[in-house]
Amino acid sequence: MILPMLTQALCAQPTEKSDTFPRSYVCQRATHPLNIDGKAEEDDWQKAAWSDLFIDIEGTGKPVPYYETRVKMLWDDHYLYIMAMLKEEDLWATYTTHDAVIYHENDFEVFIDPDGDNHNYYELEINALGTVWDLMLTKPYRDQGIALDSWEIAGLKKGIHLDGTINNPGDKDNGWTIELALPWSVLKEAASDQRPESKDVWRINFSRVQWRIENQDGVYVKKVNPENGKPYPEYNWVWSPQYVIAMHQPETWGYLHFSDAPAGTNNEVFTPDENYETKLFLMTLYSAEHEYKNQKGAFTSQLSELNVTVPKTMDIQKIKIYTTPSLFEISYKTINGETWHVNNEGKLWTTKREL
């Protein structure tokens, strides 16, 4: 989990044309029960497709991570299954207390927003000892969201396989593998009280926090920058780039497409979100409104005062802004008749056209 700096813009937008659309994954069905032991040796796991390799959280303009990370996913009537492979020469973890702040050491993180509205989403962090921090966010920290540490993924199954020896600086390791089974009985809480059906799409992202460590008298410690006497900042490697060092920006998470096809089915293609440009532009307006209020003391209903460029594909006449001094709602009616909305807390939703 990376908390945004106070000086950071509320919503960072993609600047690299090759990465403007979030990554996607077609999640196929497991055909047999899976043994959650971290080894992922079942046929379904062997057939499931690998994700793209993780990249720097700020995008492809940053250095390529020096360790590979990638994931696979499956689902059935009871669970969402996630398997992650993390290459690593120095396996290191010390936290053993549930709900400890795991990202202060190396970890793997999962973020899930079932309905894609930027609110009421889940986070899970796990280290190489299998210690878990699971929590629910009412909304992003940028919108004064509350982290519910007491929320638990009841019935979570987890398995860790270490390809090496943990906390032993005297050798070189190969990495670790994580296997998770997240029950729909819990995930449905923010998903209209139901598990997904085929062709449903959720928003999801993954992060790997990696610290620079060194051997000090036979023990791993964080490497210190001699210029300031503090540990070097962590690396943040992710599946779908955020374009800013902050994971709590759900609008730029990847897309998880559920398919009824059995694991290994070929030629399944994800259909891109036709409303992504609309939603991203609404989030641009959301950020511009907050910047305007910081300068002027109130929100504005005048688009011309927000200093934004309207995409050429959008009709400026269909942008509606409603404000009070402390609240706003912005909407845009698309060519298919849907109207998309965002409010001052960054919540996205749609209202359908009337037949």
N, C-alpha and C positions, 0 to 999 in steps of 0.2 A: 504494500500500500504506500503510495507516494502522496503526501499532502501538498497542495499547490502553495507556492510562495505568495505572500501578500501582494507583491508587485506584479504578479503575473496576470495577463489578461484573463477574463472570465472564461472565454471559450476560444481556444486557438484553432485556426483554420488551416487545412492542408495547403502547402505551398508547392508541393512536388506533383506535377501532372500525372506521373506514373502511379501515384499512390492516393489520388483523390477519392477513390472509392474504397471503402474498407474491405478487408479480406473476407472470404466466405468459406464455409465448409458444409458439404452435404453429409448429414449424419444418417447412416443406414441402420437397419435393424440387426440386433444380435439374434441369431437363430437358436442358440442354446444358452443355458445359464453360464455365467462367467465366474471363475474362482478369483476373487480379488486378493491376489498375493503379491502384486507388484511385478510379476514376471510376464504377464500378458502372452501366454504361450498358446492360447486357444486358437482354433482355425479362424474364428471370426475376427480376432485381433490381427492375425496374419493377413487377412484379406482387406481389412479396413485401410483406407487411404491415409497417408501421412499429410499433415498440414505443411504449409510453407515453413521454412526455417524462420525462427524469430529474428527480428532486427532491432536496432536501437529504438527506444521509445519515441525519439524525435524524427524518425524516418530514415530513408536511405542516404540522406546527405551526411549522416554520421558514420563513424567507423563500424565495420562489420563485427559483430560479437566474436570473441576469440574462442568461445565454446558453442557448439551446436545445441539447439533446443527445438523440439517439435512435438506435436501432439497428434493423437487420434481420438475419435469419438464414436460411440455406438449408443443405441437406446433400445429399450423394450417396454413392456407395459408397466414396469415397476421402477426402472432407474434410468438416469442419464449416466453413461459410462465415459470416463475420461482417462486416457493413458498418456503420460508425458515421458519423454526421454531427454535427459540432461547429461551431456558430456561434461566431465569434470575430472581434473587431475588431483584435486585436493578436497576430499569429502570432509565437510566441516559442519557441525551443528551441536549446540549445547542445550538449547531450550527444551525442557521436558514438561512444562506446566501448560495445561490447556488454556487457550485464550491469551497466552503471552504474546507480546508484540514481536511476531516471528521475523518481520522484515529487517530487524536490526542485525540479523545474520542472513546468510544465503537462504533463499526460499523459492518456492513456486506458488503462484497465485492464480485464482480463478475468479472472474467477475461475470455475473449473469443478470441481465435485465429481461425478464420474460416478455413483457409487453412493449418494450422499446420506448417508454415514455420518459426516461431519465430519472424516474423516481422509484422508490421501493425496489431496490436491487440487492443482490447477494454478493458477498465476498468470502473466499476461503483461502487461507494461507497454510502451507505445510512445509516442514523442513525434512531433512534426510533421516531424522529419528522418528518421523511420523507424527510429530507434535502439530496440532491443528489450532488455528485461530479462525473461527467462523463467526460472521456477523452480518447484520442486515442494515442497510442505509436507507433512511427515509427519503433522502435526496442528497445530491452531491454536497461536499463540504463548502464549495463556493456559494451555495445557497443556504448555508447554515444548517445543513443536514445533520441528523443525529445518528451516531453509530450505536446500534443496539448490540452490545457485546453479549448480553444475556440470551440472545436468539441462538438457537442451536439447530444443526442439521441432524435431527433425531433419526437414527437408523443409518447414518453415514457408514459406508464400508470403505476402508482404505488399506492399501498394501504398498510397501516400499521394498525395492530390491536394490541392494548396494553392489555395484561391480567394483569392489575395492574395500579398503579398510577405513572406517570413519575416524576422524580426529587423530590420524597417525601421520605426522609430517615426514616420517622416515621412508615413505614409499610414494609411488605415483599411482593414482587410481584411474579408472576409465569413465565412471559416471554413476548415475542412479536413475531408476525408473519408478514412476509413481502410477498407481492405479486407483481410481476413485469410482464409487457407485453412489450417486446422489439420488435419493428417493423422491419420486414425484409427489408423494404425500406431504413433503415439506416444500418443495419448489413451487407447488401450485399456489402457495400463499400469496404470491404477487403475480399470479398468472390466471386471473379470473377463476380461481378455484378449480382448475382442471389441468390434467397433463396434456401435452401437445398432441396434435393429430398430424397425419401425413400432410406435407406442404405448409405446415405452420413454420414461422420464422421467429427466432428469438435473437437478441443481441448478446454477444459473449466476447470476452477477451481473456488473455492469459499474460502473465508477467513473470519474469524471472529476475529476482534481485541478486546481484553478484557483487561481493565485496573483494577488494584486494587484500589478501592475507599473506602472512609470512611465518616462518618457523622461529619461535623465540623460546629457547631452552626446552625444545621438545613439545611445545604447545602452539597451536595456531592462534595468532592475534591479528587484528586489523593493521594493515600497513599504514604508517603515519607519514604525512607530508612534512618534510623537514622545514618547509617555509613557514608553516603556521602551527606545527605541533599537534595537528588534529588528523584523525583518520581521513584518507582519501574518500571522496563521495562514492557511493555505490553506483554500479552500472545498472541500468534498467532495460532489460531486453524483453520485447513483447511480440505477440503474434501479429496484431493489427496496430499500426503506428498511431500514436496519439498526437504527435507534432508538438508536444510540450511535455515537460517532466511532471505529469499528473495523470494517474490512472482513472481518477474519478471524473471522467468526461464521457459518459455513456454514449453520446451521439456519434463518437468516432470508434466505438467498439466494432468488432467484426459481426458477421451474420452467420447464424446457425440455422440451416435449413433441414427440417426433419423429413425423412423419406421412408416409405414403407418397404422399399426394396431391400432384400437381404444383403448383408455385408459382402462386399466384393463385386456388386453389380456394376457393370461398366456403363460409360456414356451418360451418366447422370450429370446434368448441368444446373448450376444455381441460376435462377432468374433474378437479375439485379433489381433492387428496390427502385421502382420508377419515381418514387417521391423523395429520393435521397437528396437531390439538389434543393428541393423545396424546404426540407427539414433543416438542411445545413444553412440555407440562407436565413431561415427564421432564427436559428441560433446565432448567426452573425448580427441580426437585428437585436436579439436579446443582449448580446455583449455591448452593442452600441448604445442601447438604452441605459444600461448600467454606467457606462462611461460618461454619458451625457448627464445623468443624475449626479455622479460624483463631482462634476464640474459646475452644474447649474443648480443643484439642490432639488430637482424634481424631474420626472420623466416627461417626454414630449410626445405629442400625437402627430407631429410633423415629420414625415419621412425625410424631407430636405435638410433637417437639422441633425440627422444622424451620421452624415458623412460616410455613406456606404454606396457601393456600386451595385446596382440591380443587374443580375444576369440577363443577357440578351434574350434568353428563352422564356423569361417571365414577364407578365403583363403588369406594369406598375399600377394600373388602375384597380387591380384586384388585391392589392396590399391594403389592409385595414389596420389601423392602430387606435386602440382605445386606452386612455390613461386616466389615472387620478394622480395626485402628487406622490403617492407611495406604491401604486400598483400599475401594471399594464397587461394588456393582452393584444397580441398581434396575430392576424390571420391572413391566409392566402388561399384563394379558391383555384384549384388546379383545372386543367382542361377536361379531366374525367368527371368533374362535378364534385369531387371531395374538397372539403375545406380543412386545411391544417392550421393548428393554433400553437402558440407558445405563450407562456405567461412570465411574470417577473421572477418566478422561482425556477425557470428553465424546464417546466413540464411541457412535453409535446403530446398532442392528441389530435384526433381527426373526427370530424362530423361528416356523415355520409349525406349524399344528395338525396332529396326526397323523390320518390317515384310517382 
